[in-house]
Amino acid sequence: LKSLEEPLYLLGEFFKNPVGCLQLAWFLPQNAGDIARKYIADEELLSFIDMECYCWSTVKAQVTPMINAGMVFCDRHYGGINYPKGGVGRIPLVMAEGIEENGGRV
């Protein structure tokens, strides 16, 4: 497993694409909230971004580093967002139904 905390790995990645790394470095002092508000006006979507940031950084988007938010959003939502029909609360209900249908008790 490679880590950005390993200096030799980090240096090797930098030399593979120095321009890309320097462009990425521009986001270091940025926060996710400022970037989101620059391009998004929908308050409901901005609230969703705040909630997403809070889930993994325990702070709102306004104080979440953009470099971290970018990696997490890409990891969590690459290829689209897949939510179960009826919402995530439906998962334990369907599991309980399956257990009961197969002779178990919940």
C-alpha positions, 0 to 999 in steps of 0.5 A: 500500500502506497502512502503520501506520508512516505517521502520517497513515494511522494517524491517519485510521484512528483517527478512523474508529473510535476506540473500536475502535482503543482496544480494540485498544491494550489488546493492546499490552502483552499477549503471545500466550502469556498470552492463549492459556493463559487460554483453552486448556488443551490442551498440544498446541494450546499447543505449536502456538501456540508453534511458529506464533509462533516461525516468524515472530517467532523467539520463543515465544508467551510473549514474542510481542506479542499485537498481532502474533500476532493479525494474523499468525494472522488472515492465515495462518488466515482461512477455515480451515487448508488442509494438503495430504493427507499433510502438506507433505512430500508436495508435493515427492514429488508434484512429482517424480512429475509431472516423471518422468511427463512425461519429466523426471528428478529 
